[in-house]
Each structure stands twice: as structure tokens, then as C-alpha cells.
Amino acid sequence: MCRARPSRRRWTIWSRLASRALNCVRRWQQAAKKSEQIFAEFISEEADAASEIKRDKPIMVVLGNPPYAGQSANKGKWIDKLLKHPYELSEQGPNGLPKGRQSYYTVDGKPLGERNPKGLQDDYVKFIRFGQWRIEMTGHGILAFVTNHSYLDNPTFRGMRQSLMQTFDEIHVLDLHGSTKKKETAPDGSKDENLFDIQQGVAICLMVRLAR
């Protein structure tokens, strides 16, 4: 039995096709690598621009949905000082931060006296404190957050509430409730259910500091 052998011309065609396919793959790989480089440069430029804005430009709106974490991993010295020490916008205090504005750990100028004020170390509290400070650095603006609602009525947060009232001219809060710990009921007597299917109750705040 004889077998048909591919002609030289057929081998040449397949060889050319394979070569062209390989060249296409190589060009695609080069283009993809170049695109990755361009994208990385773009991200780097955007990060630099964002850092410049946060550092040098006035920020009039701070908004978001910060994490709720009682066991916060954000234990930097700067934010800890911002929480525990008063600040103003001009004169520098001994801790390296502006001094004057009431900290969250005091009320009416006196220490809270709480045996375990760990709630003030929650991440969302740190975000609110930072937003408060940043708006005051600008002089006016809006702070809008969706957060844990525990700061609204818990005695541990009374210094925080007083400090926010000192800073903002208008404070609007929508308490969505929904805490599994409080076991509240809806106005019609039905079960109080959380809008976001989480254990912590939720509140939306809109705080406004007017231009002086």
C-alpha cells in the first residue's frame, strides 16, 4: 500500500502559515506588554495626582462607607493622636498636630472616664475623625458617610458627638437601625431587619460646615 506524500509546495504553505501565526503571537505579546506598561504609568500618574490633591488642595467633600471594625488594624500614631488629642488649624501642639479642637476622649473639657472606651478605636470612628479634620483644614465642606450607628446614642461616644457639634453647623442623620444586639422592633411591631444584612445597625450622616 502506498501513501500519498505531501508535496513540497504544501509543506511550504504550512510553514509560511505557522511563521505568520508565530509572528502574530509575538506582536500581540509585545503589544500586550506595552499596554501593561502604559497602564502602569497611568496608574502611577493618577496616584501621584491624587496624593497632590490630598496633600495640597482644598477638599470640600468627604464621603464613603468606611469599614466597621472594633478590632482595628489601623493603629498608626498619627490617627491615634488625632483621636485622643485636641486640634486647631493654626497653632501646633506638643504632639505635632494642631491643637484646640476637642478630642473624642474628652467631654466638656474633662476625660470621658470610661473604663473601656474601645469603641472609639473602631475604623469608622477614625474615618469620621479624619474627615472632620480634613473639612476643617479647608474651612468648609460636607462630610457624608454610611457607618455603624453606635455613635448616635452610646455613652462612650458622647465626646465624639460634642466634638462633631463644635465643628459642623448642620448635622443630618438617618438612623436605619437594624442592630441584632439591640433587638429593636419596627414601628408596626414587626422585626427590625437590617437593610444590608449585617449585624451592626447602620446610619447615614450628612454633616455640613459653612464657610466663615
LINZI-V390963 format. One record per residue. N is the residue number from 1. RES is the residue in one small letter. PSI is psi in whole degrees, 0 to 359 (* if undefined). OMEGA is omega as a letter, one per 20 degrees, with the letter a starting at -180 (* if undefined). Layout:
((N | RES | PSI | OMEGA) (N | RES | PSI | OMEGA))
This chain:
((1 | m | 133 | a) (2 | c | 149 | r) (3 | r | 141 | r) (4 | a | 131 | r) (5 | r | 140 | r) (6 | p | 141 | a) (7 | s | 162 | r) (8 | r | 323 | a) (9 | r | 318 | a) (10 | r | 320 | r) (11 | w | 320 | a) (12 | t | 319 | r) (13 | i | 313 | r) (14 | w | 323 | r) (15 | s | 318 | r) (16 | r | 318 | r) (17 | l | 316 | r) (18 | a | 320 | r) (19 | s | 317 | r) (20 | r | 319 | r) (21 | a | 319 | r) (22 | l | 320 | r) (23 | n | 322 | r) (24 | c | 317 | r) (25 | v | 317 | a) (26 | r | 317 | r) (27 | r | 321 | r) (28 | w | 318 | r) (29 | q | 318 | r) (30 | q | 318 | r) (31 | a | 320 | r) (32 | a | 318 | r) (33 | k | 319 | r) (34 | k | 321 | r) (35 | s | 320 | r) (36 | e | 319 | r) (37 | q | 316 | r) (38 | i | 317 | r) (39 | f | 318 | r) (40 | a | 319 | r) (41 | e | 320 | r) (42 | f | 314 | r) (43 | i | 318 | r) (44 | s | 317 | r) (45 | e | 319 | r) (46 | e | 320 | r) (47 | a | 318 | r) (48 | d | 318 | r) (49 | a | 319 | r) (50 | a | 319 | r) (51 | s | 321 | r) (52 | e | 318 | r) (53 | i | 313 | a) (54 | k | 329 | a) (55 | r | 320 | a) (56 | d | 340 | a) (57 | k | 150 | r) (58 | p | 136 | r) (59 | i | 120 | a) (60 | m | 350 | r) (61 | v | 125 | r) (62 | v | 117 | a) (63 | l | 157 | r) (64 | g | 187 | r) (65 | n | 79 | a) (66 | p | 159 | r) (67 | p | 151 | r) (68 | y | 110 | a) (69 | a | 103 | r) (70 | g | 324 | r) (71 | q | 76 | a) (72 | s | 138 | r) (73 | a | 354 | r) (74 | n | 87 | a) (75 | k | 34 | r) (76 | g | 151 | a) (77 | k | 323 | a) (78 | w | 309 | a) (79 | i | 330 | r) (80 | d | 319 | r) (81 | k | 322 | a) (82 | l | 325 | r) (83 | l | 317 | a) (84 | k | 349 | a) (85 | h | 149 | r) (86 | p | 158 | r) (87 | y | 153 | r) (88 | e | 187 | a) (89 | l | 1 | a) (90 | s | 286 | a) (91 | e | 134 | a) (92 | q | 138 | r) (93 | g | 175 | a) (94 | p | 340 | a) (95 | n | 6 | r) (96 | g | 359 | r) (97 | l | 154 | r) (98 | p | 146 | a) (99 | k | 160 | r) (100 | g | 304 | a) (101 | r | 133 | a) (102 | q | 138 | r) (103 | s | 171 | r) (104 | y | 351 | a) (105 | y | 9 | r) (106 | t | 157 | r) (107 | v | 132 | a) (108 | d | 34 | r) (109 | g | 4 | a) (110 | k | 154 | r) (111 | p | 150 | a) (112 | l | 321 | a) (113 | g | 15 | r) (114 | e | 136 | a) (115 | r | 328 | a) (116 | n | 79 | a) (117 | p | 40 | a) (118 | k | 339 | r) (119 | g | 333 | r) (120 | l | 351 | r) (121 | q | 4 | r) (122 | d | 145 | a) (123 | d | 319 | a) (124 | y | 329 | r) (125 | v | 319 | r) (126 | k | 322 | r) (127 | f | 319 | r) (128 | i | 316 | a) (129 | r | 317 | r) (130 | f | 316 | r) (131 | g | 319 | r) (132 | q | 311 | a) (133 | w | 318 | a) (134 | r | 321 | r) (135 | i | 320 | r) (136 | e | 331 | r) (137 | m | 323 | r) (138 | t | 324 | a) (139 | g | 336 | r) (140 | h | 161 | r) (141 | g | 189 | a) (142 | i | 135 | r) (143 | l | 122 | a) (144 | a | 115 | a) (145 | f | 150 | r) (146 | v | 118 | a) (147 | t | 176 | r) (148 | n | 141 | a) (149 | h | 8 | a) (150 | s | 336 | a) (151 | y | 351 | a) (152 | l | 325 | a) (153 | d | 355 | r) (154 | n | 131 | a) (155 | p | 331 | a) (156 | t | 335 | a) (157 | f | 14 | a) (158 | r | 329 | r) (159 | g | 322 | r) (160 | m | 314 | a) (161 | r | 318 | a) (162 | q | 319 | r) (163 | s | 318 | r) (164 | l | 323 | r) (165 | m | 331 | r) (166 | q | 327 | a) (167 | t | 315 | a) (168 | f | 142 | r) (169 | d | 329 | r) (170 | e | 134 | r) (171 | i | 116 | r) (172 | h | 127 | a) (173 | v | 131 | r) (174 | l | 108 | r) (175 | d | 113 | a) (176 | l | 355 | r) (177 | h | 216 | r) (178 | g | 11 | r) (179 | s | 130 | r) (180 | t | 337 | a) (181 | k | 324 | a) (182 | k | 335 | r) (183 | k | 48 | r) (184 | e | 168 | r) (185 | t | 155 | r) (186 | a | 163 | a) (187 | p | 331 | a) (188 | d | 7 | r) (189 | g | 354 | r) (190 | s | 172 | a) (191 | k | 137 | r) (192 | d | 111 | a) (193 | e | 142 | a) (194 | n | 135 | a) (195 | l | 330 | a) (196 | f | 9 | r) (197 | d | 48 | r) (198 | i | 168 | a) (199 | q | 324 | a) (200 | q | 142 | r) (201 | g | 157 | a) (202 | v | 146 | r) (203 | a | 149 | r) (204 | i | 125 | a) (205 | c | 144 | r) (206 | l | 109 | a) (207 | m | 132 | a) (208 | v | 127 | r) (209 | r | 120 | a) (210 | l | 154 | r) (211 | a | 138 | a) (212 | r | * | *))
